[in-house]
């Protein structure tokens, strides 16, 4: 079954809000065996909405619509659908009682404006909205299904999970769609594709599709297959992943939605070891990532953002001669930073970063994007120089991810 998602609202088109609904819906639909063919965003304009519906029904079997179901004048979806399906509104007592109950929780009376939420098109199946006042609407026309939902995320998600997906699964025999995502770090997309070319070519024999999903500092490899036997599909994909693990073991750090900071937290807990950070060019981002994990206080002792040379000397004990001779962005400096923060917090592990994030500050010898990272641990010190690029924000992100992966590798050595 092919599906199209139509999001309605000027606020999406002008960038006032980000359309997170479509991303969530796409994931849930895919898990249910429904393929999203297209995602379309349209303005709060009846003519625009109708055109989008007409085009969608020629492409797909299922059209999911979000947004424009509020009680105010700018919410046009319900009235547009009434005209589109050549029907009229009726008053639904069950919806009205639900609206009254929601308002009663907050000690408020239902206004005439909110009472209109109980007016629904005669030809639709009403979908209960457990978390809000605007009901969903299910229409069927010319063997196509149109479902309209509120745009408020927590209302839409509850409606999809509790009402719409169960009904779709009951109505149709849906195929199994299986994905497996391999997370890699430390190698670019083009270099990665060259290394795994033969393996990638072999996927076609098993009807497996591969997608490269690059982001700063990492590349996700998503394997996908569809069919009637989910168990066989999973076994086939897992076998291909096992083959990949033998080709690029040094670059794979996790699977599915694994996060480096969570992996590191588990490793430190298992070893009953602790960590401290000395950050310069990463500006505290590594500490933020580490502390985003619940329970990180068990292994993260603290850190220092030593952005200036003075703070490197005062807070971490970096020698003045080291900075004068080698500069802040050097192997010698990150080594002393790691040793200094290790001594300051008395930890098993220490990570230090220093680099030129940009856009200024680069030289011919040390261009923007030059970064040194040090990892100090029970087995000694490991340092490495990187050349990331010219974008400041990306350099900060990639530095943090790369430093965490260096620490992960040290922890499992």
Secondary structure, DSSP 8 states (H G I E B T S, - for coil): -EEEEEEE-HHHHTTSS--HHHHHHHHHHHHTT-EEEEEEEE-S-HHHHHHHHHHHHTT-SEEEEES--SSSTT--HHHHHHHHTT--EEE-HHHHHHHHHHHHHTT----HHHHGGGEEETTSEEE--TTSSS-EEEEEETTEEEEEE-SSHHHHHHHIIIIIHHHHHHHS---EEEEEEEEEESS-HHHHHHHTHHHHHHGGGGT-EEEEEEETTEEEEEEEEEES-HHHHHHHHHHHHHHHHHHSTTTEEEETT--HHHHHHHHHHHHT--EEEEESTTTTHHHHHHHTSTTGGGTEEEEEE--SHHHHHHHH---HHHHHHH-SSSHHHHHHHHHHHHHHHT-SEEEEEEE--SSS---SSS-TTEEEEEEEETTEEEEEEEE--S-HHHHHHHHHHHHHHHHHHHHH-
